Amino acid sequence: MATIEGVGPVVAAIAQYWWLIFPISAVAGPWLHRYNRQLERRRRYKLDMARARSAAQIEENRLARVNAEQLRTALRTHDEVNQRWWDYEIDLATIISYPMLVDVREPLTREFHKAKARADLLRPGQDASPTGVDASNLDASEFVEYRDAVLDFSTAFDVAEREARRRKQADFSPVERESLERARRLVMIAADEAATPAERQAAYRKARKELDGLIEIPVVGAQSLERSIAKELES
């Protein structure tokens, strides 16, 4: 093949066979079009996957925040109801005024104590984070079970407390109510730090005697008062 004067062999070949561009384009054009479409699909797929991952991460973070907030609410409610019951446990005079709360023969009292035991059992552990709550390791079904247990506990205590305050000492005979009232006054003396240790001890013993066979006072309150009296006696 003769070369065109003044140009290189390759350029000369291209110049001589320029007409081949048309059949080559006819063959390569559809292939290039398909290739470009594939590239475009891959680009869109990558963009869609990136958007999906971003949306999933945002949703995961939102759910984590919601779960943590719900768990904090459940824990706070649990603590509040426990504190309300604790106030009765350590205040023997109030328990004597509303004895139904310690009478396990009462269905409402049994239901309250059963609900408390279940909520305490299902309470999740708390971590050392600033919020004290780690919802990441809590299964959704476990959280729902605990939340419902706390709601049952709160409701059962509300019902039992209202009924106890309504009935007061109505289930006791007049003679028994007199004993309860004497015991309540004696317990107040036993808890009075202004009284002498001997007076407090004597009052506590008399109160226990008055209550014998009538109500079972909470162990926590009794132990707390006994330790307080014993400490003063030792001093």
DRENVOLO-38389 format. One record per atom (N, C-alpha, C): x, y, z. Coordinates in pm, whole numbers, plus 50000, padded with zeros to 5 digits. Atoms other than C-alpha are relative to their C-alpha. Example, Ala and Ser with C-alpha at 12.3 -4.5 7.8 and 13.67 -1.06 7.14 Angstrom:
2
NODE     xx     yy     zz
NODE  50089  49881  50000
NODE  51230  49550  50780
NODE  50090  50120  50000
NODE  49918  49881  49994
NODE  51367  49894  50714
NODE  49923  50109  50073
! end
This chain:
235
NODE     xx     yy     zz
NODE  50085  49881  50000
NODE  50000  50000  50000
NODE  50088  50123  50000
NODE  49921  49877  50011
NODE  50139  50333  49891
NODE  49954  50099  50104
NODE  50034  49901  49899
NODE  50158  50604  50151
NODE  49979  50133  49935
NODE  50025  49866  50049
NODE  50026  50950  50101
NODE  50120  50084  50034
NODE  49879  49920  49982
NODE  50312  51191  50055
NODE  49981  50104  50109
NODE  50001  49896  49895
NODE  50389  51404  50361
NODE  49932  49959  50129
NODE  50064  50046  49877
NODE  50200  51193  50621
NODE  50055  49865  50039
NODE  49951  50128  49954
NODE  50287  50894  50832
NODE  49916  49884  49950
NODE  50073  50117  50050
NODE  50179  50538  50747
NODE  49864  49983  50063
NODE  50127  50022  49931
NODE  49907  50522  51014
NODE  49897  50100  49954
NODE  50093  49895  50042
NODE  49755  50853  50920
NODE  49958  49976  49856
NODE  50030  50027  50141
NODE  49777  50758  50556
NODE  49898  49889  49987
NODE  50095  50112  50004
NODE  49596  50429  50626
NODE  49861  50046  50039
NODE  50131  49951  49955
NODE  49320  50609  50814
NODE  49936  50085  49891
NODE  50053  49913  50106
NODE  49287  50862  50536
NODE  49953  49920  49881
NODE  50035  50081  50117
NODE  49271  50589  50274
NODE  49875  49916  50023
NODE  50114  50089  49971
NODE  49016  50371  50457
NODE  49898  50067  50092
NODE  50093  49927  49914
NODE  48803  50639  50616
NODE  49858  49947  49989
NODE  50137  50049  50022
NODE  48489  50484  50471
NODE  49965  49883  50093
NODE  50030  50112  49909
NODE  48530  50189  50713
NODE  49935  50047  50131
NODE  50061  49947  49877
NODE  48413  50420  50993
NODE  49851  49968  50004
NODE  50145  50020  50003
NODE  48052  50372  50882
NODE  49959  49858  50036
NODE  50039  50136  49958
NODE  48031  49992  50896
NODE  50045  49968  50142
NODE  49957  50026  49862
NODE  48238  49987  51215
NODE  49905  50065  50100
NODE  50094  49931  49912
NODE  48006  50243  51372
NODE  49868  49927  50008
NODE  50127  50073  50001
NODE  47705  50041  51264
NODE  50006  49879  50091
NODE  49985  50118  49913
NODE  47845  49738  51446
NODE  50026  50041  50144
NODE  49958  49964  49863
NODE  48004  49912  51746
NODE  49900  50090  50071
NODE  50093  49904  49937
NODE  47731  50171  51803
NODE  49906  49936  50101
NODE  50090  50062  49902
NODE  47473  49939  51965
NODE  50075  49945  50122
NODE  49922  50055  49887
NODE  47743  49772  52172
NODE  50041  50111  50095
NODE  49963  49888  49915
NODE  47868  50110  52297
NODE  49880  50054  50077
NODE  50122  49952  49935
NODE  47511  50211  52371
NODE  49964  49911  50120
NODE  50029  50094  49890
NODE  47453  49895  52578
NODE  50100  50015  50112
NODE  49895  49983  49899
NODE  47783  49946  52755
NODE  49975  50126  50084
NODE  50028  49876  49928
NODE  47696  50304  52844
NODE  49877  49986  50091
NODE  50119  50024  49918
NODE  47355  50193  52967
NODE  50035  49919  50125
NODE  49956  50080  49886
NODE  47520  49932  53188
NODE  50075  50087  50102
NODE  49928  49910  49910
NODE  47755  50194  53328
NODE  49904  50091  50076
NODE  50097  49912  49937
NODE  47460  50423  53396
NODE  49919  49924  50106
NODE  50073  50081  49903
NODE  47266  50140  53567
NODE  50084  49974  50124
NODE  49911  50024  49887
NODE  47568  50060  53784
NODE  50014  50126  50087
NODE  49987  49875  49926
NODE  47606  50425  53875
NODE  49874  50027  50083
NODE  50125  49979  49929
NODE  47238  50452  53967
NODE  49983  49900  50115
NODE  50010  50104  49895
NODE  47253  50124  54160
NODE  50085  50039  50122
NODE  49913  49959  49890
NODE  47548  50251  54364
NODE  49940  50118  50076
NODE  50063  49887  49935
NODE  47366  50577  54432
NODE  49881  49956  50085
NODE  50117  50050  49927
NODE  47048  50392  54534
NODE  50043  49925  50126
NODE  49952  50074  49884
NODE  47244  50161  54763
NODE  50055  50094  50106
NODE  49946  49902  49905
NODE  47422  50457  54921
NODE  49886  50071  50072
NODE  50116  49935  49938
NODE  47087  50632  54978
NODE  49930  49906  50097
NODE  50067  50098  49914
NODE  46936  50312  55121
NODE  50077  49979  50130
NODE  49919  50018  49880
NODE  47228  50261  55359
NODE  49990  50122  50091
NODE  50012  49877  49922
NODE  47206  50624  55467
NODE  49865  50008  50071
NODE  50134  49997  49940
NODE  46830  50601  55522
NODE  49987  49896  50110
NODE  50007  50106  49898
NODE  46869  50272  55711
NODE  50074  50041  50126
NODE  49923  49954  49884
NODE  47135  50425  55935
NODE  49924  50106  50078
NODE  50080  49896  49934
NODE  46916  50727  56004
NODE  49885  49938  50078
NODE  50112  50066  49934
NODE  46619  50503  56086
NODE  50047  49919  50120
NODE  49945  50077  49888
NODE  46834  50279  56304
NODE  50035  50091  50117
NODE  49967  49905  49894
NODE  46962  50579  56497
NODE  49873  50054  50066
NODE  50125  49949  49944
NODE  46607  50709  56536
NODE  49935  49898  50092
NODE  50058  50106  49917
NODE  46480  50375  56664
NODE  50079  49980  50128
NODE  49917  50016  49880
NODE  46775  50350  56900
NODE  49968  50110  50101
NODE  50035  49889  49909
NODE  46689  50694  57041
NODE  49864  49978  50062
NODE  50136  50025  49949
NODE  46322  50601  57070
NODE  50004  49890  50107
NODE  49992  50110  49905
NODE  46404  50272  57242
NODE  50065  50044  50131
NODE  49932  49953  49880
NODE  46644  50442  57483
NODE  49908  50090  50082
NODE  50092  49912  49929
NODE  46384  50707  57568
NODE  49888  49920  50065
NODE  50106  50083  49945
NODE  46113  50445  57616
NODE  50050  49919  50120
NODE  49943  50076  49889
NODE  46343  50239  57835
NODE  50021  50089  50121
NODE  49983  49907  49888
NODE  46430  50543  58046
NODE  49866  50030  50067
NODE  50133  49973  49946
NODE  46058  50615  58086
NODE  49952  49883  50086
NODE  50043  50119  49926
NODE  45987  50257  58195
NODE  50078  49986  50131
NODE  49917  50008  49880
NODE  46280  50259  58440
NODE  49960  50106  50102
NODE  50040  49891  49910
NODE  46173  50594  58582
NODE  49867  49968  50068
NODE  50129  50038  49942
NODE  45815  50473  58631
NODE  50017  49890  50103
NODE  49972  50110  49907
NODE  45944  50156  58795
NODE  50057  50054  50132
NODE  49938  49942  49879
NODE  46160  50357  59036
NODE  49899  50081  50081
NODE  50097  49917  49929
NODE  45876  50594  59119
NODE  49900  49916  50079
NODE  50095  50087  49929
NODE  45634  50315  59209
NODE  50070  49928  50114
NODE  49924  50063  49891
NODE  45903  50135  59408
NODE  50019  50097  50116
NODE  49982  49901  49894
NODE  45966  50458  59600
NODE  49870  50022  50078
NODE  50129  49984  49931
NODE  45597  50497  59676
NODE  49975  49885  50097
NODE  50016  50114  49912
NODE  45588  50147  59819
NODE  50102  50004  50114
NODE  49895  49989  49898
NODE  45918  50205  60003
NODE  49958  50096  50111
NODE  50046  49903  49900
NODE  45763  50506  60176
NODE  49903  49935  50099
NODE  50087  50073  49907
NODE  45501  50271  60321
NODE  50081  49902  50084
NODE  49922  50103  49930
NODE  45752  50001  60412
NODE  50076  50055  50120
NODE  49917  49946  49891
NODE  45965  50230  60627
NODE  49920  50087  50096
NODE  50084  49919  49912
NODE  45674  50424  60779
NODE  49895  49909  50062
NODE  50089  50098  49937
NODE  45514  50176  61018
NODE  49869  50063  50045
NODE  50123  49935  49954
NODE  45265  50430  61150
NODE  49899  50010  49885
NODE  50090  49990  50115
NODE  45122  50479  60800
NODE  49946  49863  49961
NODE  50046  50137  50030
NODE  45107  50105  60737
NODE  49890  49958  50096
NODE  50103  50035  49901
NODE  44908  50065  61058
NODE  49869  50071  49966
NODE  50121  49927  50039
NODE  44666  50329  60929
NODE  49933  49938  49878
NODE  50053  50061  50123
NODE  44626  50144  60595
NODE  50050  49856  49991
NODE  49943  50136  49988
NODE  44686  49778  60686
NODE  49975  49908  49880
NODE  50029  50088  50112
NODE  44538  49634  60367
NODE  50122  49978  49911
NODE  49883  50010  50088
NODE  44867  49701  60186
NODE  50096  49889  50040
NODE  49912  50109  49957
NODE  45041  49432  60392
NODE  49921  49873  50029
NODE  50084  50118  49977
NODE  44750  49188  60412
NODE  49995  49918  49871
NODE  49991  50080  50123
NODE  44837  48921  60154
NODE  49876  49913  49979
NODE  50126  50070  50022
NODE  44494  48764  60207
NODE  49911  50077  49903
NODE  50078  49916  50089
NODE  44355  49054  60006
NODE  50043  49979  49855
NODE  49963  50021  50141
NODE  44341  48984  59628
NODE  50075  50118  49939
NODE  49933  49882  50057
NODE  44440  49342  59540
NODE  50144  50011  50050
NODE  49864  49996  49944
NODE  44740  49321  59772
NODE  50087  49893  49937
NODE  49925  50108  50064
NODE  44848  48987  59629
NODE  50036  50038  49857
NODE  49976  49962  50139
NODE  44812  49124  59275
NODE  50110  50106  49992
NODE  49897  49896  49998
NODE  45023  49428  59360
NODE  50138  49941  50025
NODE  49869  50058  49969
NODE  45304  49224  59517
NODE  50048  49908  49888
NODE  49962  50087  50111
NODE  45297  48975  59229
NODE  50049  50084  49881
NODE  49959  49913  50109
NODE  45318  49256  58973
NODE  50136  50064  50029
NODE  49870  49942  49962
NODE  45607  49415  59164
NODE  50112  49899  49980
NODE  49897  50104  50014
NODE  45798  49087  59174
NODE  50034  49975  49854
NODE  49977  50024  50143
NODE  45755  49039  58800
NODE  50078  50116  49937
NODE  49929  49883  50056
NODE  45865  49394  58714
NODE  50145  50001  50047
NODE  49863  50003  49947
NODE  46170  49362  58942
NODE  50082  49892  49930
NODE  49930  50112  50064
NODE  46259  49029  58780
NODE  50039  50033  49857
NODE  49976  49970  50142
NODE  46234  49163  58424
NODE  50082  50125  49978
NODE  49925  49874  50015
NODE  46419  49489  58493
NODE  50136  49973  49937
NODE  49869  50023  50066
NODE  46716  49508  58252
NODE  50112  50065  50079
NODE  49884  49941  49935
NODE  47065  49580  58376
NODE  50031  50135  49941
NODE  49965  49866  50044
NODE  47198  49934  58352
NODE  50151  50012  49991
NODE  49856  49988  50021
NODE  47539  50030  58219
NODE  50055  50122  50072
NODE  49933  49889  49931
NODE  47786  50292  58333
NODE  50003  50127  49915
NODE  50004  49881  50084
NODE  47698  50544  58061
NODE  49939  50116  50077
NODE  50056  49885  49928
NODE  47599  50899  58160
NODE  49851  49989  50024
NODE  50144  50014  49982
NODE  47233  50812  58105
NODE  49964  49879  50086
NODE  50029  50119  49922
NODE  47263  50479  58284
NODE  49912  49901  49927
NODE  50090  50085  50077
NODE  47064  50316  58003
NODE  50071  49953  49875
NODE  49944  50055  50123
NODE  47185  50086  57728
NODE  49892  49914  49936
NODE  50109  50071  50066
NODE  46903  49984  57496
NODE  50049  49913  49885
NODE  49948  50070  50117
NODE  47133  49838  57229
NODE  50001  49849  50021
NODE  49993  50144  49974
NODE  47159  49499  57399
NODE  49867  49942  50045
NODE  50130  50044  49953
NODE  46790  49479  57487
NODE  49914  49958  49882
NODE  50087  50049  50106
NODE  46578  49263  57262
NODE  49865  50071  50005
NODE  50127  49926  50007
NODE  46257  49431  57141
NODE  49891  49930  50081
NODE  50103  50074  49927
NODE  46038  49155  57285
NODE  50023  50009  50151
NODE  49968  49987  49858
NODE  46221  49179  57619
NODE  49960  50137  50053
NODE  50039  49866  49959
NODE  46167  49553  57630
NODE  49849  50011  50016
NODE  50146  49994  49993
NODE  45795  49518  57556
NODE  49949  49926  50123
NODE  50041  50078  49883
NODE  45763  49251  57825
NODE  50026  50079  50128
NODE  49968  49921  49881
NODE  45939  49472  58080
NODE  49910  50122  50011
NODE  50086  49881  49997
NODE  45743  49785  57983
NODE  49859  49965  50047
NODE  50134  50041  49960
NODE  45412  49598  58017
NODE  49996  49959  50148
NODE  49994  50040  49859
NODE  45523  49455  58353
NODE  50000  50122  50091
NODE  49997  49877  49920
NODE  45598  49805  58482
NODE  49863  50066  50002
NODE  50134  49943  50004
NODE  45259  49929  58365
NODE  49905  49922  50089
NODE  50084  50084  49913
NODE  45090  49634  58540
NODE  50031  50029  50147
NODE  49957  49970  49863
NODE  45292  49708  58856
NODE  49942  50134  50046
NODE  50049  49867  49965
NODE  45199  50077  58852
NODE  49849  49999  50020
NODE  50146  50006  49990
NODE  44831  50003  58790
NODE  49955  49923  50124
NODE  50037  50082  49884
NODE  44813  49730  59055
NODE  50023  50075  50131
NODE  49975  49925  49878
NODE  44972  49955  59315
NODE  49900  50113  50018
NODE  50099  49893  49992
NODE  44740  50246  59232
NODE  49867  49948  50054
NODE  50128  50058  49959
NODE  44436  50022  59273
NODE  50004  49958  50146
NODE  49988  50047  49861
NODE  44559  49864  59597
NODE  50009  50118  50097
NODE  49984  49885  49911
NODE  44660  50200  59746
NODE  49867  50074  50018
NODE  50129  49931  49989
NODE  44326  50363  59666
NODE  49903  49924  50089
NODE  50091  50081  49919
NODE  44135  50073  59818
NODE  50043  49999  50146
NODE  49950  49999  49861
NODE  44358  50065  60127
NODE  49966  50131  50069
NODE  50031  49870  49940
NODE  44306  50436  60186
NODE  49849  50019  50016
NODE  50145  49992  49985
NODE  43933  50399  60132
NODE  49952  49920  50121
NODE  50047  50089  49893
NODE  43893  50111  60375
NODE  50063  50030  50135
NODE  49926  49972  49877
NODE  44154  50219  60630
NODE  49997  49877  50091
NODE  50005  50113  49906
NODE  44086  49994  60934
NODE  49860  49943  50013
NODE  50141  50040  49993
NODE  43724  49916  60850
NODE  49981  49849  50013
NODE  50014  50146  49993
NODE  43792  49540  60832
NODE  50025  49946  50140
NODE  49971  50044  49864
NODE  43883  49528  61202
NODE  49884  50037  50094
NODE  50103  49973  49899
NODE  43654  49515  61503
NODE  50036  50126  50078
NODE  49968  49882  49919
NODE  43627  49818  61733
NODE  50116  49977  50097
NODE  49891  50030  49906
NODE  43855  49647  61987
NODE  50133  49993  49926
NODE  49878  50010  50079
NODE  44110  49566  61718
NODE  50047  50138  49951
NODE  49964  49865  50044
NODE  44098  49923  61588
NODE  50063  50080  50114
NODE  49939  49933  49884
NODE  44176  50048  61938
NODE  50144  49955  50017
NODE  49863  50052  49991
NODE  44480  49819  61947
NODE  50088  50058  49890
NODE  49924  49943  50111
NODE  44588  49943  61607
NODE  50035  50147  50026
NODE  49974  49859  49972
NODE  44556  50305  61716
NODE  50107  50014  50109
NODE  49896  49994  49896
NODE  44760  50241  62032
NODE  50135  49965  49940
NODE  49875  50041  50063
NODE  45023  50064  61824
NODE  50055  50113  49911
NODE  49955  49890  50085
NODE  45035  50355  61580
NODE  50066  50110  50081
NODE  49943  49895  49915
NODE  45095  50606  61861
NODE  50133  49954  50060
NODE  49876  50053  49943
NODE  45361  50381  62015
NODE  50112  49997  49897
NODE  49900  50002  50106
NODE  45540  50341  61682
NODE  50053  50140  49974
NODE  49956  49861  50018
NODE  45550  50719  61646
NODE  50098  50042  50110
NODE  49906  49971  49891
NODE  45716  50742  61989
NODE  50133  49928  49975
NODE  49878  50078  50026
NODE  45961  50467  61892
NODE  50084  50063  49889
NODE  49927  49937  50110
NODE  46051  50660  61577
NODE  50044  50142  50033
NODE  49970  49862  49962
NODE  46082  50992  61761
NODE  50141  50008  50059
NODE  49862  49990  49952
NODE  46452  51075  61799
NODE  50011  50093  50121
NODE  49998  49913  49883
NODE  46361  51333  62064
NODE  49975  49922  50129
NODE  50024  50084  49881
NODE  46253  51053  62299
NODE  50130  49932  50040
NODE  49879  50070  49954
NODE  46511  50871  62508
NODE  50006  49862  49937
NODE  49988  50135  50056
NODE  46648  50542  62378
NODE  49915  49898  50074
NODE  50079  50094  49921
NODE  46479  50358  62664
NODE  49851  50015  49969
NODE  50141  49976  50034
NODE  46143  50522  62585
NODE  49968  49945  49862
NODE  50023  50049  50135
NODE  46178  50438  62220
NODE  49994  49847  49997
NODE  49998  50146  49997
NODE  46266  50076  62292
NODE  49873  49944  50064
NODE  50121  50047  49931
NODE  45978  50032  62537
NODE  49877  50018  49912
NODE  50114  49973  50087
NODE  45732  50192  62294
NODE  49996  49901  49884
NODE  49995  50094  50113
NODE  45848  49967  62011
NODE  49955  49861  50043
NODE  50040  50133  49951
NODE  45809  49652  62220
NODE  49850  49994  50023
NODE  50144  49997  49975
NODE  45459  49754  62326
NODE  49922  50002  49868
NODE  50066  49995  50130
NODE  45367  49835  61966
NODE  49996  49863  49934
NODE  49997  50135  50057
NODE  45479  49491  61848
NODE  49900  49909  50069
NODE  50095  50082  49925
NODE  45270  49335  62123
NODE  49857  50033  49960
NODE  50135  49960  50041
NODE  44963  49536  62024
NODE  49966  49947  49860
NODE  50023  50041  50139
NODE  45006  49436  61658
NODE  50000  49849  49983
NODE  49990  50146  50010
NODE  45061  49067  61730
NODE  49863  49939  49970
NODE  50124  50064  50041
NODE  44792  48872  61548
NODE  49908  50088  49919
NODE  50084  49909  50077
NODE  44649  49179  61377
NODE  50055  50024  49860
NODE  49938  49979  50130
NODE  44888  49278  61098
NODE  50147  49959  50007
NODE  49858  50035  50011
NODE  45231  49173  60978
NODE  50073  50123  49946
NODE  49935  49877  50043
NODE  45442  49486  60967
NODE  50117  49967  49907
NODE  49891  50025  50095
NODE  45699  49517  60686
NODE  50135  49978  50070
NODE  49870  50033  49941
NODE  46037  49364  60769
NODE  50097  50117  49986
NODE  49907  49891  50024
NODE  46225  49657  60617
NODE  49980  50111  50102
NODE  50028  49894  49904
NODE  46052  49914  60837
NODE  50035  49961  50142
NODE  49971  50048  49866
NODE  46085  49703  61149
NODE  50151  49997  50024
NODE  49855  50008  49984
NODE  46456  49640  61093
NODE  50063  50139  50006
NODE  49947  49865  49999
NODE  46522  50006  61019
NODE  49980  50067  50135
NODE  50030  49940  49870
NODE  46351  50117  61339
NODE  50079  49933  50112
NODE  49925  50073  49898
NODE  46518  49845  61545
NODE  50147  50041  49999
NODE  49859  49959  50007
NODE  46863  49943  61417
NODE  50019  50140  50057
NODE  49990  49863  49948
NODE  46796  50308  61497
NODE  49997  50002  50154
NODE  50011  50007  49853
NODE  46691  50222  61855
NODE  50125  49937  50060
NODE  49883  50070  49948
NODE  46980  49980  61904
NODE  50125  50089  49996
NODE  49887  49910  50013
NODE  47229  50239  61782
NODE  50001  50101  50115
NODE  50008  49904  49891
NODE  47105  50489  62040
NODE  50029  49934  50135
NODE  49974  50071  49875
NODE  47112  50228  62316
NODE  50149  49973  50018
NODE  49856  50026  49994
NODE  47473  50140  62231
NODE  50077  50128  50033
NODE  49933  49873  49970
NODE  47567  50508  62243
NODE  49992  50033  50148
! end
